[in-house]
Amino acid sequence: MQTKYNMVKQAIKSKILDGTFRPNQKIHSENELMKQFGVSRHTTRKAIGELVHEGWLYRSQGSGTFCAERKLEETHHPSASKRIAIITTYISDYIFPTIIRGAESYFSENGYQVSVFSTNNDVEKEKYFLETILAQQFDGMIIEPTKSAYASPNINYFFNFERLNIPYIMINAVYDELDPISLVLDDEKGGFIQAEYLINLGHKDIIGFFKTDDLQGGKRLKGYVKAHRQYGIPLNPKNIITYTTEEKKEKPRKELTKLLSNPSERPTALISYNDQLALTLLDVLREHGVQVPEEMSLIGYDDSFLAQASEVKLTTIQHPQHKMGQKAAWMIDQLIQQRHSPVQTSQQIESFMYEPRLVIRNSVRGRISTEKID
């Protein structure tokens, strides 16, 4: 259990790290902190004293306590170890190990120490890791945003990265309000390609499953809708099934089970947010005796190792994975070098968007063989 003085200490530290308390700004008085946290003067003084000792605060006789100036250049020098943080939503499964390996292969060749963190798509965990990285003053950060479809509650931490001149880039998605340097896949086009491929094979009743608390899912949904409009296929609202991170284990299974319970209303094809979900949907189809692709076509996204993990090999959209990791590592290295170089280079590091590509396997079958939809 966290002690009272440590609770006060961490709260003050968080306000420094998120930029609420700026360098040389006076913090709350002891009396204000006592009232705010419901603690004694002794507890408040102990918390402040430790922060002063650790260099987070300083005291000015007769004036109060102030936020200290903490600049990255003061604690880093050319011989120091170069440290990079990588934050992803997940770390040990799906496509994330491949992305991380791509980045680590570059960093190991260029003398960096890498620390990897996983938020499990939880904004509070992201906040904790951002504070850790700022407190330990890493040289740079690669981050996959958490619940990127929403405005980030951790936005101030990124402003503090910028103030401290610590470069960061985002992968897979972005916090739009920051307009950061990023590496992403064109997910809207990917969603369009998924739906277009099925439509051109004669499918008109296509169910789409989209995880919408991440930016990628919203964009893939947009591509799905755009394809239906372009090809003149009426959209049934019931054919769009959305879910969040917290719902991902149960809601898609329940919704597909509900659809399959009425054979007269069964769709002919399913679009999955990713390959991971596609295998879950495949299990549900098996449970109901529905053959893929003979009775139901199924298309995934990301071309992960899961796409070929079952007897039904998934048609899917390719994700750059290893290449994205390598390029992200190279980009952050260039930004770090530019920060430390006394001579400004002409090379501009800019955001990059990968083009999606369809990988055709045997999980999709056409409804018609000769006629195409214009």
Secondary structure, 3 states (H helix, E strand, C coil): CCCHHHHHHHHHHHHHHCCCCCCCCECCCHHHHHHHHCCCHHHHHHHHHHHHHCCCEEEECCCEEEECCCCHHHHCCCCCCEEEEEEECCCCCCCHHHHHHHHHHHHHHCCEEEEEEECCCCHHHHHHHHHHHHHHCCCEEEECCCCCCCCCCCHHHHHHHHHCCCCEEEECCCCHHHCCCEEEECHHHHHHHHHHHHHHCCCCCEEEEEECCCHHHHHHHHHHHHHHHHCCCCCCHHHEEEECHHHCCCHHHHHHHHHHCCHHHCCCEEECCCHHHHHHHHHHHHHCCCCCCCCCEEECCECCHHHHCCCCCCEEEECCCHHHHHHHHHHHHHHHHHHHCCCCCCCCCCCEEECCCEECCCCCCCCCCCCCCC
